[in-house]
Amino acid sequence: MTDVYLLHVTLSTGDVRRSPRSEVSDAAVAVAARMLVDARYGAHVSISDYADVEPAGCTLWLANTTRCPTLVIYAPDDGAALVTVGIATRSRCGAPLWRRLHSAAYTLATDPDRCPAEPWCAARLEIGLALYPEAAHWLGDLERCLAWAWIAR
């Protein structure tokens, strides 16, 4: 049997990797799903309440609950954005989301007119990550867990 996968794209660097569902445990997807449920009403959810991450106090905000959501992960204290994440499950909303993610005030390595095939998870690294580089150690894993949780819902 072939494992299903999603593309995990880092818009800022152009890195693309296939993320098979088998590399994310069911337990991790369940935790990510709880985070998404808790964030669905526009609340900033403390990631430290669900996982041991540094720096403590980072929050997750679910910007919308469409079929292709946008999430933002913020740094503690000053609230600077670390990463903006888009999750595309269908082409109908994937292409518009891809273009919206490219509306950054700085140049990205990916082409706004070349949307990958769904499902995908795209991460746009934000300026706050320069202030909290230790978050880079867990952000990619969290992005994939959140994407698989959204797909499974």
PAZAPA-4460 file (N, C-alpha, C; in steps of 0.05 Angstrom, whole numbers, plus 32768, in hexadecimal, padded with zeros to 4 digits):
% residues 153
    n_x    n_y    n_z   ca_x   ca_y   ca_z    c_x    c_y    c_z   seq   type   mol
   8011   7FE9   8000   8000   8000   8000   8012   8019   8000     1      M     A
   800B   802D   7FF1   801A   8045   7FEF   8011   8059   8004     2      T     A
   8025   8065   8012   801F   8078   8027   8015   8092   801A     3      D     A
   8001   809F   8025   7FF8   80B9   801B   800C   80CE   8026     4      V     A
   800E   80E4   8018   8021   80F9   8020   8015   8115   8019     5      Y     A
   8021   8129   8026   801C   8144   801F   8037   8151   8019     6      L     A
   8036   8166   8009   804E   8175   8004   8051   818A   8019     7      L     A
   8069   818C   8025   806F   81A0   8039   8082   81B4   802B     8      H     A
   8079   81CC   8026   8088   81E0   8017   808F   81F7   802A     9      V     A
   80A8   81FF   8029   80B1   8217   8037   80B4   822D   8023    10      T     A
   80A1   8240   8023   80A0   8255   800E   80B9   8266   800F    11      L     A
   80C4   826B   8026   80DB   827D   8029   80F4   8272   801D    12      S     A
   80F7   8258   801D   8110   824B   8013   810C   823B   7FF9    13      T     A
   80F3   8234   7FF3   80ED   8223   7FDC   80F0   8206   7FE2    14      G     A
   80F6   81FE   7FFA   80F9   81E2   8001   80DE   81D4   7FFF    15      D     A
   80DE   81BC   7FF3   80C5   81AC   7FF1   80CC   8190   7FF9    16      V     A
   80BB   8184   8009   80BF   8168   8010   80A5   815A   8012    17      R     A
   80A5   8141   800A   808D   8130   800D   808C   8126   802A    18      R     A
   8076   812B   8036   8072   8122   8052   805D   810C   8053    19      S     A
   8066   80F3   8055   8053   80DD   8056   8044   80DE   8071    20      P     A
   802B   80D5   8070   801B   80D4   8089   8028   80C2   809D    21      R     A
   8036   80AE   8094   8042   809B   80A7   8058   80A7   80B8    22      S     A
   8063   80BE   80B1   8078   80CA   80C1   806D   80DA   80D9    23      E     A
   8053   80DD   80DA   8046   80EC   80F0   8035   80D8   8100    24      V     A
   803B   80D6   811A   802C   80C3   812A   800F   80CC   812D    25      S     A
   7FFE   80B8   8132   7FE1   80BD   8137   7FDE   80CF   8150    26      D     A
   7FF0   80CB   8164   7FEE   80DB   817D   7FF5   80F8   8177    27      A     A
   8009   80FD   8166   8010   8119   815F   7FFA   8126   814F    28      A     A
   7FED   8117   813E   7FD6   8122   812E   7FBF   8129   8141    29      V     A
   7FBB   8118   8155   7FA5   811C   8168   7FAA   8136   8179    30      A     A
   7FC3   813A   8181   7FCA   8152   8190   7FC6   816B   817E    31      V     A
   7FCF   8169   8165   7FCC   8180   8152   7FAE   8185   814D    32      A     A
   7F9E   8170   814C   7F82   8174   8147   7F75   8182   815F    33      A     A
   7F7D   817C   8177   7F73   818A   818F   7F7B   81A8   818E    34      R     A
   7F93   81AD   8185   7F9C   81C9   8183   7F8A   81D8   816F    35      M     A
   7F84   81CC   8158   7F73   81D8   8144   7F57   81DD   814E    36      L     A
   7F4C   81CA   815C   7F31   81CD   8168   7F31   81E4   817C    37      V     A
   7F45   81E5   818D   7F46   81FA   81A1   7F4B   8216   8194    38      D     A
   7F57   8217   817D   7F5D   8230   816F   7F46   8239   815C    39      A     A
   7F32   8228   8158   7F1F   822E   8143   7F0E   8247   8147    40      R     A
   7F0D   8251   815F   7EFC   8268   8165   7F0D   8282   8165    41      Y     A
   7F24   8282   8158   7F35   8299   8157   7F46   829E   816F    42      G     A
   7F48   828B   8181   7F59   828E   8198   7F76   8288   8191    43      A     A
   7F88   8295   819F   7FA4   828E   819D   7FA9   8277   81B1    44      H     A
   7FB1   8260   81A7   7FB5   8249   81B7   7FD2   8246   81BE    45      V     A
   7FD9   8242   81D8   7FF4   823E   81E0   7FFE   8223   81D8    46      S     A
   8012   8222   81C7   801E   8209   81BD   802A   81F9   81D4    47      I     A
   8035   8207   81E8   8041   81FA   81FF   802D   81EA   8210    48      S     A
   8013   81F0   820D   7FFF   81E0   821A   7FFC   81C4   820E    49      D     A
   8007   81C0   81F6   8004   81A7   81E8   801F   8198   81E3    50      Y     A
   8035   81A7   81E3   804F   819C   81DD   8065   81AC   81EC    51      A     A
   807B   819E   81F1   8091   81AB   81FE   80A3   81B8   81E9    52      D     A
   80A0   81D2   81E4   80AE   81E0   81D0   80BD   81F8   81DC    53      V     A
   80D2   8200   81CF   80E1   8218   81D6   80E2   822B   81BF    54      E     A
   80DC   8244   81C2   80D6   8250   81DC   80B9   824A   81E4    55      P     A
   80B6   8248   81FE   809B   8243   8209   808A   825D   8204    56      A     A
   8071   8259   8201   805F   8270   81FE   8058   8277   81E2    57      G     A
   8061   8267   81CE   8059   826C   81B2   803C   8265   81B0    58      C     A
   802E   8272   819E   8011   826D   819B   800A   8267   817E    59      T     A
   7FF4   8259   817B   7FE9   8252   8161   7FCF   8262   815D    60      L     A
   7FCB   826E   8146   7FB3   827B   8140   7FA8   8270   8125    61      W     A
   7F90   8267   8125   7F83   825D   810D   7F75   8275   8100    62      L     A
   7F80   827F   80EA   7F76   8297   80DD   7F5B   8292   80CF    63      A     A
   7F56   827A   80C6   7F3C   8274   80BA   7F37   8256   80BB    64      N     A
   7F1E   824E   80B8   7F18   8232   80BA   7F0B   8228   80A0    65      T     A
   7F15   8232   808A   7F0C   8229   8070   7F18   820E   806A    66      T     A
   7F11   8203   8053   7F1D   81E9   804B   7F3B   81EB   8049    67      R     A
   7F45   8202   8044   7F62   8207   8042   7F69   821D   8056    68      C     A
   7F6F   8216   806F   7F73   822B   8083   7F8F   8237   8082    69      P     A
   7F91   824E   8090   7FAA   825C   8095   7FAE   825D   80B3    70      T     A
   7FC6   8256   80BC   7FCD   8256   80D8   7FE5   8268   80DC    71      L     A
   7FE7   8275   80F2   7FFF   8285   80F8   8009   827C   8114    72      V     A
   8023   8278   8115   8030   8271   812F   8040   8289   8138    73      I     A
   803A   8292   8150   8046   82AB   815B   805A   82A5   8170    74      Y     A
   806E   82B6   8173   8082   82B5   8188   8076   82BE   81A2    75      A     A
   8082   82B7   81B8   8079   82C0   81D2   8080   82DE   81D6    76      P     A
   8074   82E9   81EA   807A   8305   81F2   8072   831A   81DE    77      D     A
   8083   831E   81C9   807E   8334   81B7   8069   832D   81A1    78      D     A
   8062   8313   819F   804E   830B   818C   8055   830C   816F    79      G     A
   806F   830D   8169   8078   830D   814D   8071   82F3   8140    80      A     A
   8068   82F4   8127   8061   82DB   8119   807B   82CC   8112    81      A     A
   807B   82B2   8117   8092   82A0   8111   808E   8294   80F5    82      L     A
   8075   828B   80F0   8070   827E   80D6   8052   8280   80D0    83      V     A
   804B   8283   80B7   8030   8281   80AD   802E   8268   809D    84      T     A
   8019   8258   80A3   8016   823E   8097   7FFB   823C   8089    85      V     A
   7FFC   8233   8070   7FE4   822D   8061   7FE2   820F   805D    86      G     A
   7FC9   8205   805F   7FC5   81E8   805B   7FB0   81E6   8045    87      I     A
   7FB7   81D9   802F   7FA5   81D6   8018   7F9D   81B9   8015    88      A     A
   7F83   81B5   8015   7F78   819A   8012   7F6B   8196   7FF7    89      T     A
   7F64   81AC   7FEA   7F56   81AA   7FD0   7F60   81C0   7FBE    90      R     A
   7F60   81BB   7FA4   7F69   81CE   7F90   7F58   81E7   7F8F    91      S     A
   7F3F   81E5   7F95   7F2D   81FC   7F94   7F36   8212   7FA7    92      R     A
   7F40   820B   7FBE   7F49   821F   7FD1   7F68   8220   7FD2    93      C     A
   7F75   820C   7FC8   7F92   820A   7FCA   7FA0   8220   7FBA    94      G     A
   7F98   8225   7FA1   7FA5   8239   7F91   7FA1   8255   7F9C    95      A     A
   7F89   825D   7FA4   7F86   8277   7FB1   7F96   827B   7FCA    96      P     A
   7F97   8265   7FDA   7FA7   8266   7FF3   7FC5   826A   7FEC    97      L     A
   7FCE   825B   7FD8   7FEA   825D   7FD0   7FF1   827A   7FC8    98      W     A
   7FE0   8286   7FB9   7FE4   82A2   7FB1   7FE4   82B5   7FC9    99      R     A
   7FD1   82B1   7FDC   7FD0   82C2   7FF4   7FE9   82BF   8005   100      R     A
   7FF4   82A7   8007   800C   82A3   8016   8024   82B1   800A   101      L     A
   8022   82B7   7FF0   8038   82C5   7FE2   8035   82E3   7FE4   102      H     A
   8021   82ED   7FF2   801D   830A   7FF4   802E   8316   800B   103      S     A
   8045   830B   800F   8058   8315   8024   8065   832F   801B   104      A     A
   806F   833D   802E   807D   8357   8028   809A   8352   801F   105      A     A
   80A2   8339   801D   80BD   8332   8016   80BC   831B   8001   106      Y     A
   80D2   8318   7FF3   80D3   8304   7FDD   80D4   82E8   7FE8   107      T     A
   80C5   82D6   7FDC   80C5   82BA   7FE3   80D2   82AA   7FCC   108      L     A
   80DB   8292   7FD3   80EA   8282   7FC0   80D7   8272   7FAD   109      A     A
   80BE   8271   7FB3   80AB   8262   7FA3   809B   8275   7F92   110      T     A
   808F   8269   7F7D   8080   8279   7F69   8062   8279   7F70   111      D     A
   8056   8291   7F73   803A   8293   7F7A   8028   8287   7F64   112      P     A
   8031   8284   7F4C   8021   8279   7F37   8025   825B   7F32   113      D     A
   8035   824E   7F43   803B   8231   7F40   8033   8222   7F59   114      R     A
   801A   8220   7F5D   8010   8212   7F75   8014   81F4   7F72   115      C     A
   801E   81E7   7F87   8021   81CA   7F86   8006   81BC   7F87   116      P     A
   8006   81A2   7F81   7FEE   8192   7F83   7FE7   818D   7FA0   117      A     A
   7FCE   818E   7FA7   7FC5   8189   7FC2   7FC6   816B   7FC8   118      E     A
   7FC9   8164   7FE1   7FCA   8175   7FF9   7FE7   8180   7FFD   119      P     A
   7FE8   8198   8008   8001   81A4   800F   7FFF   81B5   8028   120      W     A
   8016   81B9   8034   8019   81CB   804B   802F   81DE   8044   121      C     A
   802A   81F8   8044   803F   820B   803C   8045   821E   8054   122      A     A
   805E   8221   8059   8067   8232   8070   8076   824A   8065   123      A     A
   806D   8262   806E   807B   827B   8067   8088   8284   8081   124      R     A
   80A3   8282   8081   80B2   828A   8099   80AF   82A9   809C   125      L     A
   80AA   82B1   80B5   80A5   82CD   80BB   80BD   82D9   80CA   126      E     A
   80BE   82F3   80CC   80D5   8301   80D7   80DA   82F9   80F5   127      I     A
   80C5   82F2   8103   80C8   82EB   811F   80DA   82D3   8124   128      G     A
   80DC   82C2   8110   80ED   82AA   8112   810A   82B1   8116   129      L     A
   8113   82C8   810C   812E   82D1   8110   8133   82D7   812D   130      A     A
   811F   82DF   813C   8121   82E6   8158   8120   82CD   816A   131      L     A
   8114   82B7   815F   8110   829F   816F   8119   8287   815D   132      Y     A
   8132   8285   8156   813B   8270   8144   8138   8254   814F   133      P     A
   8136   8251   816A   8132   8237   8176   8117   822A   816E   134      E     A
   8104   823B   8166   80EA   8231   815E   80EC   8221   8144   135      A     A
   8101   8226   8134   8104   8218   811B   8108   81FA   811F   136      A     A
   8110   81F2   8137   8114   81D5   813C   80FA   81C5   813D   137      H     A
   80E4   81D2   8142   80CA   81C4   8145   80B5   81CE   8132   138      W     A
   80B8   81E5   8126   80A3   81F0   8115   809B   81DD   80FE   139      L     A
   80AF   81D3   80EF   80A8   81C2   80D8   8098   81A9   80E0   140      G     A
   809F   819D   80F6   8090   8186   8100   8073   818E   8107   141      D     A
   8071   81A4   8115   8056   81AE   811C   8045   81B4   8104   142      L     A
   8051   81C1   80F0   8043   81C7   80D7   8037   81AE   80CA   143      E     A
   8048   8199   80C9   803E   8180   80BD   8029   8172   80CE   144      R     A
   802C   8173   80E8   8018   8167   80FA   7FFD   8176   80F7   145      C     A
   7FFE   8190   80F6   7FE5   81A0   80F3   7FD9   819A   80D8   146      L     A
   7FE9   8198   80C3   7FDE   8192   80A8   7FD0   8177   80A8   147      A     A
   7FDD   8163   80B3   7FD1   8148   80B3   7FB7   8148   80C4   148      W     A
   7FB8   8157   80DA   7FA0   8158   80EB   7F89   8166   80DC   149      A     A
   7F8F   817B   80CD   7F7A   8188   80BD   7F6F   8176   80A7   150      W     A
   7F81   8168   809A   7F78   8156   8085   7F67   8140   8090   151      I     A
   7F6D   8136   80A8   7F5F   8120   80B4   7F44   8128   80C0   152      A     A
   7F3F   8141   80C4   7F27   8149   80D2   7F0E   8143   80C2   153      R     A
***
